[in-house]
Amino acid sequence: KLELKKFCKWCKKHTLHKEAKIGR
């Protein structure tokens, strides 16, 4: 389950980066 938490953190970061790209 710890791996899932790590992935979730990465997923959040990736989504944030994607959103920033779209915002541009």
Beta strands, then each sheet from edge to edge (+ up, - down):
end
